[in-house]
């Protein structure tokens, strides 16, 4: 096999960028079939909004002989990240025939994933010698292309750190 990976990216001000990638695997030698290859194409970018926000995403496509239709993947995400609050949300879709042979994907047969997270960081003044409180929660859910929910995960966590760097936390997870 011959492998080719090419990546270009242009950075812009305010944490913004745009990029593209090409990945190729081509069979070689006497035993290689004429149509024994796999190619992946992708574009991605991030747009910084002010000092605290970003919107990012990618779109990708694969080309594998014998696989037609639903060979796509894409993601859109937004983040707000201030000193006190962090908020994120996103959506990812990977088609059932998306096939990046030179790389990996989290799940086979395609999926749609929604995720959301909220974090808070506060520094109470003189309360029980607490230095920092960091409650946070996250939620992720996967569906297959038949509309059936396959995985759901809710994580809620309340954590505190004392002045001597000792920390204590309580978490609640629902799967």
C-alpha positions in Angstrom: 0.0 0.0 0.0 1.0 3.6 -0.6 -0.2 6.1 1.9 -0.6 9.8 1.4 -1.7 12.3 4.1 -1.9 16.0 3.2 -3.1 18.8 5.6 -3.2 22.5 5.1 -4.4 25.1 7.7 -4.6 28.8 7.8 -4.8 30.6 11.1 -6.6 33.9 11.4 -6.9 36.4 14.3 -9.1 35.7 17.3 -8.6 32.0 17.5 -10.0 31.4 14.0 -8.8 29.0 11.3 -9.7 27.0 8.3 -8.2 23.8 7.0 -8.4 20.9 4.6 -7.1 17.3 4.6 -6.7 14.5 2.1 -5.9 10.9 3.1 -5.2 8.2 0.6 -4.5 4.5 0.7 -3.8 2.8 -2.6 -2.9 -0.9 -3.0 0.3 -1.6 -5.0 2.0 -4.7 -6.3 1.0 -7.7 -8.4 -1.8 -8.8 -6.1 -3.4 -5.3 -5.8 -6.8 -5.0 -7.5 -7.4 -2.1 -9.9 -10.0 -0.6 -7.5 -8.3 -1.3 -4.2 -8.1 2.2 -2.6 -9.6 4.4 0.0 -9.7 8.2 0.1 -10.9 10.6 2.7 -11.5 14.3 2.2 -12.3 16.9 4.9 -12.6 20.6 5.6 -12.7 22.1 9.0 -12.7 25.4 10.7 -13.1 27.5 13.8 -14.5 31.0 14.2 -13.6 32.9 17.4 -16.3 35.2 18.6 -15.1 37.9 21.0 -12.9 36.7 23.8 -15.2 33.9 25.0 -17.0 32.2 22.1 -16.1 29.8 19.4 -18.0 28.0 16.7 -16.3 25.0 15.0 -17.0 22.2 12.7 -15.9 19.8 10.0 -17.3 18.1 7.0 -15.7 14.9 5.6 -16.4 12.4 2.8 -14.8 9.0 2.0 -14.4 7.2 -1.3 -14.2 3.4 -1.2 -15.1 1.2 -4.1 -18.3 -0.7 -3.4 -19.7 1.8 -0.9 -22.1 4.3 -2.2 -24.3 6.9 -0.3 -24.0 7.9 3.3 -20.2 8.2 3.1 -20.2 11.5 5.0 -19.4 12.8 8.4 -19.8 16.3 9.9 -19.8 18.1 13.2 -20.9 21.5 14.4 -20.0 22.8 17.9 -20.3 26.0 19.9 -18.4 26.9 23.0 -18.6 29.8 25.5 -15.6 29.9 27.8 -15.3 32.6 30.4 -13.4 32.6 33.7 -16.5 31.6 35.6 -18.7 29.7 33.1 -18.0 27.2 30.3 -20.9 26.1 28.1 -20.6 23.8 25.1 -23.0 22.1 22.7 -22.6 20.1 19.6 -23.9 17.7 17.0 -22.1 15.0 15.0 -23.3 12.8 12.3 -21.3 9.9 10.7 -23.0 8.1 7.8 -23.3 4.3 7.8 -20.8 4.0 4.9 -18.3 6.6 6.1 -15.1 4.5 5.9 -11.8 6.2 6.8 -9.5 3.1 6.4 -6.5 5.2 7.4 -7.8 6.4 10.7 -10.7 5.4 13.0 -14.2 6.3 14.0 -15.9 5.8 17.4 -18.7 3.5 16.1 -19.5 1.5 13.0 -22.7 1.6 11.0 -23.2 5.4 11.4 -24.6 7.5 14.2 -25.9 10.8 15.3 -24.6 12.3 18.5 -25.8 15.3 20.5 -23.7 16.6 23.4 -24.0 19.4 25.9 -22.0 20.6 28.9 -22.1 23.3 31.5 -19.3 24.1 34.0 -19.0 26.7 36.7 -15.9 27.8 38.6 -16.3 30.0 41.6 -13.9 31.0 44.3 -15.9 31.6 47.5 -14.3 34.0 50.0 -13.9 32.5 53.4 -16.6 29.9 53.3 -15.4 26.7 55.0 -11.8 27.4 53.8 -12.9 26.5 50.3 -10.6 27.7 47.6 -12.7 26.7 44.5 -16.1 25.2 43.7 -16.4 23.5 40.3 -19.9 22.0 39.7 -20.4 20.7 36.2 -22.7 18.5 34.1 -22.5 16.9 30.7 -25.0 15.0 28.5 -24.3 12.9 25.5 -26.7 10.8 23.4 -26.2 8.6 20.4 -28.8 7.5 17.9 -28.5 5.1 15.0 -29.8 5.9 11.5 -33.0 3.9 12.2 -33.9 6.5 14.9 -33.1 4.2 17.8 -31.3 5.6 20.8 -28.2 3.4 21.4 -26.4 5.3 24.2 -27.2 8.0 26.6 -25.0 9.4 29.4 -25.7 12.1 31.9 -22.9 13.2 34.3 -23.5 15.6 37.2 -20.6 16.4 39.5 -20.1 18.8 42.4 -16.6 19.3 43.5 -14.8 21.6 45.9 -11.2 22.3 46.7 -9.9 23.5 50.0 -7.1 26.0 50.7 -4.7 23.1 51.4 -5.5 21.6 47.9 -7.6 18.8 49.4 -10.6 18.2 47.2 -13.9 16.4 47.7 -16.7 15.7 45.2 -19.9 13.9 44.6 -20.9 12.6 41.2 -24.2 11.2 39.8 -24.1 9.3 36.5 -27.0 8.0 34.5 -26.4 5.6 31.6 
